[in-house]
Amino acid sequence: MVVGAGHAGLEAAFAAARVGVPVTVVTGRLDTIGQTPCNPSVGGVAKGHLVHEIHALGGFMGRAADACAIHGRVLNLSKGPAVHSTRLQVDKARYGALARATLLGHSGVTTVQGLVEAVRVDDGGRVEAVVLASGEQIEAAAVVVTTGTFLGGILHTGAEQTPGGRVGEAPATTLSGQLRGLGFRLVRLKTGTPPRLDRSTINWDALEGQGSDDPFPRFCAPDEPDAPARLPEVRCHITFTNPAVHELIGEHLHESPMYSGQIVGVGPRYCPSLEDKVVRFADKPRHQIFLEPEGLDEDALIYPNGISTCLPAAVQLAFVRQIEGLADAAIVRPGYAVEYDAVDARALTHELSSKDHAGLYFAGQINGTSGYEEAGIQGLIAGANAALWLRGQAPLHIERDQGYGGVLVDDLVTQGCDEPYRMFTSRAEYRLLLREDNADARLSGLAHAHGLIDDRRHELVRRRLELVDEAALALERGRDPGAGPTPAWIVAKARARRTYAGYLERQRREVARIRGEAGNIRLPVDLDYFALDGLTRESAERLARVRPSSTHQAARIPGITPAALSCVWAHARTLTRKA
């Protein structure tokens, strides 16, 4: 059972079906499956890496983005290949339509419209069913909860408050309380969105245009026989705020629910609202805005990326019309903030399953993350692991040196988060190993072993990697592989590998050292830390709260001292020898 049909829910459902178990998805509305309620883009810095990993694991997001892309760029091209990041602007309506058609037409998935109010567990804490608002109960041996921003969701525009997970959709208020009753600690978080503009009211001639990269970037590899066809391209445009805008916002700051005390949830540090920008960066005379079309159709709205706000609608219109090119702009829908509950992910294992309730999994913004891409990789991992658990098979684990997905999950379940978590390349200590161009090499074997990609797909990747090996060998011998029949994109992969050859070998040695017995030992999830001699109560409490699965994870728990780690390592070695 998958609760929710956003980006996490879609990947969870499709992954579980690929593993080979029947799936039921329960979603509040069938017509909003796979929506992109904020910016209709996929990828970006480090997020593009996650999408490539989802694609390498057989997921939906990369292929869907390619099918619906209308603008594309590779970010960080002035830097090394390790941080090159693909970002595609997608047609919002077409992306949602493709997601709905794919889910509703999937032979292994049944979709039910309804609002889940509770997850029923037996006396031993094992999942039995979900309970809908209608009173209907649907039995389920495993449940993946992917409620996004709907858990206790409240929308804020000025002083106006509306219950909801996004505009026009009811929140999951009862489920929030029920999860507390099951013992989960919830944190209050906040995110937001800018006003949407009528494209016909914008003075485009006054603005700088921005086209797509050539060649147009994609998540599917060129050798994939079923790669989707391209849509027509659109241009984005650039404008800026100015001192007059900042002054106006300062005058009305007291009307923002973030500054009036109305919102208690913590917002994303790295995607601040315009109010936050004006306050936190008071020395900046302007802030960049990207005017991004939400689709190809004439009535598609414009997303002004960079001015997320929850000020009153009248104030939003006033400051928008102070911006270059927007003097006559009409706001079709005001921006708003959404405040919602999230689960403290330290209550979860690396499989994204509850430590206390067998068969209960969580993925997406309910775990404290922000972004479609972070949600998608979690959904894939949780859905696959729920299915693998039901089949009695080994779980899917992505280590920190294998993928950004592994970094994301390990950070969440080890440290939790008190603000929406966003992926960055700087979060990955092995980022030279984790490039976009080698996601298939890193993860296709893992995907095939767990039933997430079939033999045909695995063989295609194997042949592709052989070509990369041949091109890399030619480079080592001083030959230019691009002078022959080798495709340019294969040569680019080989060059990236060669660029980092020395660093990669050093990082591989570091990984081997950490994974050695002295560096990383498995810990029982039910280990009684309060019974260990030599541990302070504070250290025992920190360890018991996280219940790390290894000494490596224990070492990353904030506040754990070297002395405490020595005690845990000594006990872990004793357990290993006894085993």
SETOR-162498 format. One line per 4 residues: number of its first residue (from 0); their letters; for each residue x negated, y negated, z negated of C-alpha. Coordinates in nm, 3 decimals. Each point is the difference from the previous one (the first is absolute). Example, Ala and Ser with C-alpha at 12.3 -4.5 7.8 and 13.67 -1.06 7.14 Angstrom:
! residues 2
0) as) -1.230/0.450/-0.780; -0.137/-0.344/0.066;
END
This chain:
! residues 579
0) mvvg) 0.000/0.000/0.000; -0.132/-0.344/0.097; 0.163/-0.301/-0.164; -0.027/-0.295/0.239;
4) agha) -0.071/-0.033/0.372; -0.251/-0.281/0.019; -0.359/0.050/0.109; -0.089/0.226/-0.294;
8) glea) 0.321/0.198/0.034; -0.043/0.057/0.372; -0.355/0.131/-0.036; 0.101/0.216/-0.299;
12) afaa) 0.289/0.158/0.190; -0.196/0.063/0.318; -0.303/0.138/-0.188; 0.208/0.242/-0.206;
16) arvg) 0.178/0.117/0.315; -0.334/0.055/0.177; -0.116/0.214/-0.293; 0.312/0.207/0.054;
20) vpvt) 0.266/-0.068/-0.261; 0.355/-0.129/0.060; 0.035/-0.367/-0.097; 0.294/-0.217/-0.103;
24) vvtg) -0.038/-0.378/0.003; 0.239/-0.217/-0.202; 0.006/-0.367/0.097; 0.229/-0.289/-0.089;
28) rldt) 0.073/-0.092/0.363; -0.064/0.191/0.319; -0.024/-0.318/0.206; -0.303/-0.129/-0.193;
32) igqt) -0.222/0.308/0.028; -0.362/-0.095/0.068; 0.053/-0.374/-0.031; -0.288/-0.247/-0.001;
36) pcnp) 0.163/-0.250/-0.238; -0.308/-0.217/-0.042; -0.252/-0.063/0.278; 0.070/0.235/0.294;
40) svgg) -0.365/0.095/0.039; -0.188/0.325/-0.058; -0.364/0.008/-0.101; -0.242/-0.277/-0.092;
44) vakg) -0.315/-0.007/-0.214; -0.037/0.350/-0.153; 0.370/0.058/0.074; -0.097/0.094/0.356;
48) hlvh) -0.227/0.266/-0.149; 0.299/0.141/-0.192; 0.210/0.016/0.317; -0.278/0.181/0.186;
52) eiha) -0.013/0.247/-0.291; 0.378/0.048/0.007; -0.031/0.071/0.372; -0.289/0.244/-0.051;
56) lggf) 0.218/0.184/-0.252; 0.279/0.034/0.256; 0.212/-0.286/-0.131; 0.256/-0.229/0.163;
60) mgra) -0.116/-0.358/-0.059; -0.287/-0.031/0.249; 0.192/0.148/0.292; 0.307/-0.212/-0.082;
64) adac) -0.210/-0.316/-0.019; -0.155/0.076/0.340; 0.344/0.059/0.150; 0.138/-0.331/-0.131;
68) aihg) -0.309/-0.227/0.012; 0.037/-0.343/0.161; -0.325/-0.162/-0.121; -0.327/0.159/-0.108;
72) rvln) -0.339/-0.099/-0.135; -0.298/0.165/-0.167; -0.102/-0.203/-0.305; -0.356/-0.044/-0.128;
76) lskg) -0.158/0.053/0.343; -0.285/-0.234/-0.098; -0.098/0.252/-0.271; -0.113/0.361/0.014;
80) pavh) 0.220/0.288/0.127; 0.075/0.119/-0.353; 0.232/-0.294/-0.063; 0.158/-0.036/0.345;
84) strl) 0.374/0.011/-0.066; 0.285/0.039/0.250; 0.314/-0.211/-0.043; 0.307/0.031/0.222;
88) qvdk) 0.300/-0.232/-0.002; 0.304/0.218/0.071; 0.347/-0.066/0.131; 0.205/0.016/-0.320;
92) aryg) 0.325/0.125/0.154; -0.169/0.262/0.218; -0.215/0.130/-0.287; 0.306/0.048/-0.220;
96) alar) 0.194/0.162/0.284; -0.285/0.243/0.069; -0.026/0.089/-0.369; 0.374/0.064/-0.025;
100) atll) 0.013/0.207/0.316; -0.301/0.209/-0.105; 0.132/0.069/-0.350; 0.362/0.065/0.095;
104) ghsg) -0.105/0.216/0.295; -0.252/0.211/-0.194; 0.106/0.366/-0.009; -0.166/0.058/-0.338;
108) vttv) 0.151/-0.301/-0.178; 0.355/-0.068/-0.122; 0.081/-0.364/-0.074; 0.266/-0.104/-0.252;
112) qglv) 0.129/-0.352/-0.064; 0.030/-0.068/-0.369; -0.152/-0.171/-0.305; -0.197/0.221/-0.239;
116) eavr) 0.069/-0.086/-0.363; -0.192/0.276/-0.177; -0.241/0.288/0.040; 0.128/0.299/-0.196;
120) vddg) -0.256/0.219/-0.177; 0.044/0.320/-0.198; -0.094/0.053/-0.366; -0.357/0.075/0.103;
124) grve) -0.030/-0.326/0.192; 0.019/0.158/0.347; 0.193/-0.176/0.276; 0.342/0.150/0.081;
128) avvl) 0.198/-0.258/0.199; 0.074/-0.364/0.069; 0.321/-0.172/-0.107; 0.165/-0.249/0.237;
132) asge) 0.208/-0.304/-0.092; 0.302/0.185/0.140; -0.047/0.268/-0.266; -0.119/0.257/0.253;
136) qiea) -0.300/0.207/-0.104; -0.239/0.140/0.259; -0.227/0.281/-0.110; -0.371/-0.037/0.071;
140) aavv) -0.302/0.205/-0.102; -0.229/-0.301/0.050; 0.078/-0.372/0.023; -0.214/-0.280/0.146;
144) vttg) 0.117/-0.343/-0.122; -0.078/-0.279/0.249; 0.231/-0.282/-0.104; -0.226/-0.289/0.110;
148) tflg) 0.113/-0.330/-0.152; 0.349/0.130/-0.080; -0.068/0.123/-0.355; 0.174/-0.265/-0.212;
152) gilh) -0.044/-0.246/0.289; 0.100/-0.368/-0.030; -0.031/-0.255/0.282; -0.091/-0.362/-0.087;
156) tgae) 0.045/-0.314/0.209; -0.030/-0.302/-0.229; 0.232/0.049/-0.296; 0.217/0.239/0.200;
160) qtpg) -0.036/0.367/-0.104; 0.150/0.293/0.189; -0.032/0.368/-0.090; -0.166/0.183/0.289;
164) grvg) -0.307/0.173/0.136; 0.012/-0.225/0.308; 0.261/-0.228/0.155; 0.339/0.168/0.023;
168) eapa) -0.095/0.327/-0.173; 0.087/0.108/-0.354; -0.274/0.084/-0.252; -0.053/0.332/-0.180;
172) ttls) 0.068/-0.135/-0.348; 0.127/0.315/-0.170; -0.293/0.209/0.124; -0.241/-0.248/-0.156;
176) gqlr) 0.147/0.059/-0.347; 0.015/0.375/0.051; -0.371/0.018/0.084; -0.072/-0.185/-0.324;
180) glgf) 0.206/0.265/-0.173; -0.223/0.267/0.150; -0.297/-0.169/-0.166; -0.143/-0.206/0.284;
184) rlvr) -0.148/-0.340/-0.080; 0.125/-0.259/0.246; -0.170/-0.327/0.092; 0.167/-0.303/0.154;
188) lktg) -0.151/-0.117/0.330; 0.088/-0.259/0.262; -0.049/-0.056/0.370; 0.139/-0.251/0.246;
192) tppr) 0.070/-0.097/0.356; 0.005/-0.326/0.201; 0.300/-0.164/0.169; 0.082/0.128/0.349;
196) ldrs) 0.015/-0.258/0.277; 0.207/-0.040/0.316; -0.254/0.023/0.283; 0.195/-0.236/0.226;
200) tinw) -0.044/-0.287/-0.251; -0.383/0.013/-0.006; -0.219/-0.236/0.205; -0.234/0.263/0.143;
204) dale) -0.189/-0.250/0.217; -0.142/-0.163/-0.313; -0.151/0.324/-0.127; -0.310/0.209/0.067;
208) gqgs) 0.078/0.338/0.155; -0.161/0.331/-0.087; 0.009/0.295/0.238; -0.080/0.366/-0.055;
212) ddpf) -0.342/0.161/0.029; -0.105/0.157/0.329; 0.002/0.296/0.000; 0.319/0.010/-0.203;
216) prfc) -0.071/0.191/-0.324; 0.192/0.315/-0.086; 0.018/0.258/-0.277; 0.044/0.295/0.236;
220) apde) -0.319/0.115/0.173; -0.015/-0.038/0.381; -0.025/0.378/0.048; 0.332/0.076/-0.172;
224) pdap) 0.230/0.128/0.276; 0.320/-0.117/-0.169; -0.119/-0.350/-0.101; 0.292/-0.246/0.032;
228) arlp) 0.032/-0.253/0.282; -0.070/-0.367/-0.060; 0.255/-0.279/-0.043; -0.053/-0.348/0.148;
232) evrc) -0.226/-0.231/-0.202; 0.087/-0.327/-0.173; -0.221/-0.283/-0.122; -0.017/-0.110/-0.361;
236) hitf) -0.064/-0.365/-0.088; -0.193/-0.176/-0.274; 0.088/-0.307/-0.208; -0.090/-0.133/-0.345;
240) tnpa) 0.148/-0.148/-0.313; -0.112/-0.354/-0.090; -0.023/-0.235/-0.300; 0.360/-0.116/0.052;
244) vhel) 0.120/0.361/-0.028; -0.210/0.056/-0.312; 0.130/-0.319/-0.161; 0.361/0.099/0.068;
248) igeh) -0.052/0.345/-0.151; -0.169/-0.154/-0.305; 0.300/-0.227/-0.054; 0.237/0.300/0.002;
252) lhes) -0.224/0.253/-0.172; 0.227/0.004/-0.305; 0.277/0.136/0.224; -0.203/0.306/0.096;
256) pmys) 0.113/0.302/-0.208; -0.367/0.100/-0.030; -0.080/-0.320/-0.187; 0.330/-0.051/-0.182;
260) gqiv) -0.041/0.329/-0.190; 0.289/0.164/0.184; -0.230/0.265/0.153; -0.199/0.212/-0.246;
264) gvgp) -0.144/0.248/0.252; -0.362/-0.036/0.113; -0.055/-0.082/0.367; -0.274/0.115/0.239;
268) rycp) -0.331/-0.177/-0.063; -0.114/0.034/0.360; 0.321/-0.107/0.172; 0.103/-0.308/-0.199;
272) sled) 0.310/-0.206/0.057; -0.034/-0.349/0.140; 0.075/-0.137/-0.347; -0.293/0.200/-0.139;
276) kvvr) -0.229/-0.119/0.279; 0.081/-0.363/-0.072; -0.064/0.045/-0.373; -0.299/0.237/0.008;
280) fadk) -0.179/-0.163/0.295; 0.080/-0.363/-0.066; -0.325/-0.106/0.170; 0.107/0.144/0.335;
284) prhq) 0.160/-0.260/0.232; 0.174/0.264/0.212; 0.082/0.369/0.030; 0.025/0.196/0.323;
288) ifle) 0.335/0.130/0.126; 0.047/0.262/0.273; 0.332/-0.025/0.182; 0.071/0.361/0.093;
292) pegl) 0.300/0.113/0.210; 0.199/0.282/-0.160; 0.082/0.147/0.339; 0.032/-0.036/0.376;
296) deda) 0.367/-0.096/0.012; 0.092/-0.366/0.036; 0.186/0.000/-0.331; -0.290/0.156/-0.192;
300) liyp) -0.105/-0.221/-0.290; -0.342/-0.152/-0.070; -0.193/0.113/-0.307; -0.217/-0.287/-0.134;
304) ngis) -0.275/0.208/-0.155; -0.160/-0.195/-0.285; 0.290/-0.188/-0.158; 0.169/0.260/-0.219;
308) tclp) 0.221/-0.193/-0.243; 0.295/0.022/-0.236; 0.072/-0.372/-0.029; 0.361/-0.113/0.054;
312) aavq) 0.117/0.023/0.361; 0.025/-0.380/0.039; -0.358/-0.046/-0.119; -0.118/0.270/0.241;
316) lafv) 0.160/-0.182/0.294; -0.152/-0.330/-0.111; -0.358/0.127/-0.020; 0.027/0.212/0.317;
320) rqie) 0.095/-0.311/0.197; -0.316/-0.174/-0.124; -0.214/0.260/0.183; -0.147/-0.066/0.344;
324) glad) 0.228/0.145/0.273; 0.286/0.063/-0.243; 0.154/-0.349/-0.029; 0.331/0.127/0.142;
328) aaiv) -0.026/0.359/-0.120; 0.313/0.175/-0.121; -0.021/0.255/-0.281; 0.217/0.301/0.077;
332) rpgy) -0.069/0.170/-0.334; -0.176/-0.163/-0.297; -0.299/0.165/-0.160; 0.047/0.176/-0.332;
336) avey) -0.185/0.188/-0.271; 0.098/0.351/-0.104; -0.069/0.117/-0.353; 0.007/0.375/-0.064;
340) davd) -0.107/0.283/-0.228; -0.296/0.227/0.069; -0.118/0.316/-0.173; -0.333/-0.004/-0.181;
344) aral) -0.185/0.235/0.237; -0.230/0.120/-0.277; 0.284/0.239/-0.082; -0.069/0.178/0.331;
348) thel) -0.256/0.252/0.124; -0.210/-0.037/0.314; 0.278/0.190/0.181; 0.227/-0.296/-0.098;
352) sskd) 0.206/0.237/-0.214; 0.119/-0.071/-0.352; -0.224/0.145/-0.272; 0.304/0.077/-0.213;
356) hagl) 0.276/0.095/0.246; -0.073/0.281/0.244; 0.117/-0.068/0.353; 0.033/-0.378/-0.041;
360) yfag) -0.215/-0.217/0.232; -0.026/-0.374/0.062; -0.128/-0.197/0.299; -0.013/-0.358/0.126;
364) qing) 0.078/-0.327/-0.173; 0.154/0.185/-0.293; -0.363/0.090/-0.086; -0.101/-0.366/-0.007;
368) tsgy) -0.138/-0.047/0.351; 0.082/-0.261/0.265; 0.020/0.054/0.374; 0.145/0.245/0.249;
372) eeag) -0.336/0.171/0.055; -0.070/0.068/-0.369; 0.354/0.136/-0.028; -0.037/0.218/0.309;
376) iqgl) -0.316/0.182/-0.110; 0.148/0.062/-0.345; 0.319/0.136/0.151; -0.195/0.239/0.220;
380) iaga) -0.211/0.125/-0.294; 0.297/0.034/-0.236; 0.226/0.166/0.258; -0.268/0.244/0.110;
384) naal) -0.086/0.089/-0.359; 0.363/0.049/-0.101; 0.042/0.244/0.290; -0.333/0.174/-0.063;
388) wlrg) 0.093/0.041/-0.368; 0.331/0.161/0.092; -0.182/0.240/0.234; -0.259/0.088/-0.263;
392) qapl) -0.285/-0.140/0.209; -0.301/-0.210/-0.099; 0.074/-0.373/-0.023; -0.120/-0.268/0.238;
396) hier) -0.283/-0.195/-0.164; -0.178/-0.285/0.175; -0.319/-0.090/-0.185; -0.135/-0.356/-0.021;
400) dqgy) -0.272/0.080/0.254; 0.255/0.157/0.240; 0.249/-0.282/0.045; 0.146/-0.328/-0.112;
404) ggvl) 0.305/0.205/-0.092; -0.216/0.175/-0.258; -0.127/-0.332/-0.134; 0.354/-0.133/-0.026;
408) vddl) 0.140/0.299/-0.186; -0.299/0.030/-0.233; 0.017/-0.370/-0.088; 0.373/0.022/-0.072;
412) vtqg) 0.000/0.312/-0.217; -0.319/-0.096/-0.183; 0.044/-0.371/-0.063; 0.366/-0.072/0.074;
416) cdep) 0.069/-0.361/0.097; 0.144/-0.310/-0.162; 0.047/-0.173/0.336; 0.092/0.131/0.347;
420) yrmf) -0.296/0.205/0.127; -0.132/-0.082/0.346; -0.266/0.200/0.180; -0.327/-0.170/0.096;
424) tsra) -0.318/0.142/0.150; -0.184/-0.124/-0.310; 0.193/0.247/-0.216; -0.173/0.296/0.171;
428) eyrl) -0.351/0.065/-0.127; -0.056/0.231/0.300; 0.146/-0.235/0.260; -0.286/0.063/0.245;
432) llre) 0.126/0.358/0.017; 0.363/-0.110/0.034; 0.027/-0.174/0.335; 0.308/-0.025/0.220;
436) dnad) -0.188/0.169/0.283; -0.073/0.319/-0.196; 0.335/0.057/-0.175; 0.063/0.302/0.223;
440) arls) -0.342/0.150/-0.084; 0.058/-0.053/-0.372; 0.355/0.127/-0.032; 0.110/0.222/0.291;
444) glah) -0.148/0.313/-0.158; 0.178/-0.074/-0.326; 0.323/-0.070/0.187; -0.021/0.326/0.195;
448) ahgl) -0.079/0.206/-0.310; 0.315/-0.130/-0.171; 0.232/0.037/0.299; 0.029/-0.372/0.073;
452) iddr) -0.128/0.028/0.358; 0.037/0.297/0.234; -0.266/0.202/0.182; 0.038/-0.202/0.322;
456) rhel) -0.062/-0.332/-0.177; -0.293/0.145/-0.194; -0.162/0.136/0.316; 0.040/-0.339/0.171;
460) vrrr) -0.185/-0.168/-0.287; -0.269/0.269/0.001; -0.069/-0.059/0.372; -0.003/-0.376/-0.058;
464) lelv) -0.261/0.034/-0.276; -0.216/0.216/0.225; -0.009/-0.288/0.249; -0.100/-0.238/-0.278;
468) deaa) -0.280/0.238/-0.104; -0.129/0.012/0.358; 0.008/-0.379/0.031; -0.179/-0.039/-0.334;
472) lale) -0.271/0.242/0.113; -0.048/-0.196/0.321; -0.044/-0.320/-0.203; -0.259/0.170/-0.221;
476) rgrd) -0.196/0.100/0.311; 0.009/-0.354/0.136; 0.257/0.063/0.270; 0.310/-0.211/0.060;
480) pgag) 0.301/0.236/-0.016; 0.217/-0.277/0.143; -0.190/0.021/0.331; 0.159/0.341/0.064;
484) ptpa) 0.362/0.125/-0.011; 0.029/-0.038/-0.380; 0.297/-0.229/-0.086; -0.089/-0.332/-0.164;
488) wiva) 0.205/0.073/-0.311; -0.195/0.322/-0.059; -0.328/-0.190/0.040; 0.123/-0.259/-0.253;
492) kara) 0.057/0.276/-0.255; -0.351/0.134/0.061; -0.155/-0.346/-0.032; 0.180/-0.062/-0.329;
496) rrty) -0.132/0.328/-0.135; -0.352/-0.091/0.109; 0.024/-0.351/-0.149; 0.055/0.142/-0.348;
500) agyl) -0.203/0.321/0.030; -0.248/-0.078/-0.279; 0.262/-0.144/-0.233; 0.234/0.290/0.063;
504) erqr) -0.261/0.253/-0.100; -0.065/-0.193/-0.319; 0.372/-0.013/-0.081; 0.039/0.372/0.071;
508) reva) -0.278/0.074/-0.250; 0.176/-0.222/-0.252; 0.326/0.188/0.057; -0.178/0.334/-0.044;
512) rirg) -0.156/-0.119/-0.325; 0.331/-0.117/-0.141; 0.172/0.323/0.101; -0.273/0.206/-0.164;
516) eagn) 0.069/0.168/-0.333; -0.179/-0.273/-0.195; 0.197/-0.273/0.172; 0.353/0.131/0.036;
520) irlp) 0.175/0.275/-0.195; 0.371/0.081/0.010; 0.198/-0.075/-0.317; 0.323/0.174/-0.110;
524) vdld) 0.295/-0.237/0.029; 0.120/0.109/-0.348; -0.334/-0.051/-0.175; 0.049/-0.126/-0.359;
528) yfal) -0.242/-0.294/-0.018; 0.094/-0.075/-0.360; -0.147/0.336/-0.099; -0.342/-0.066/0.155;
532) dglt) -0.275/-0.067/-0.252; -0.187/-0.323/0.065; 0.280/-0.188/0.179; 0.133/-0.320/-0.154;
536) resa) 0.376/-0.029/-0.023; -0.007/-0.287/0.251; -0.186/0.214/0.257; 0.230/0.295/-0.069;
540) erla) 0.304/-0.221/0.058; -0.138/-0.132/0.331; -0.083/0.350/0.122; 0.331/0.146/-0.117;
544) rvrp) 0.190/-0.278/0.178; -0.167/0.076/0.334; -0.066/0.374/-0.051; -0.277/0.003/0.264;
548) ssth) -0.042/0.304/0.223; -0.382/-0.024/0.000; -0.291/-0.161/-0.182; -0.049/-0.216/0.308;
552) qaar) 0.348/-0.142/-0.043; -0.054/-0.038/-0.376; -0.309/-0.213/0.070; 0.215/-0.254/0.189;
556) ipgi) 0.252/-0.054/-0.280; -0.038/-0.359/-0.123; -0.144/-0.017/-0.354; -0.149/0.352/-0.010;
560) tpaa) -0.350/-0.024/-0.151; -0.307/0.207/0.099; 0.017/0.168/-0.340; 0.360/0.104/0.061;
564) lscv) -0.093/0.134/0.343; -0.286/0.204/-0.148; 0.245/0.159/-0.240; 0.249/0.082/0.278;
568) waha) -0.274/0.136/0.229; -0.135/0.224/-0.276; 0.345/0.143/-0.068; 0.071/0.041/0.373;
572) rtlt) -0.324/0.196/0.049; 0.095/0.226/-0.290; 0.337/0.069/0.159; -0.167/0.069/0.337;
576) rka) -0.244/0.251/-0.151; 0.283/0.181/-0.184; 0.196/0.020/0.325;
END
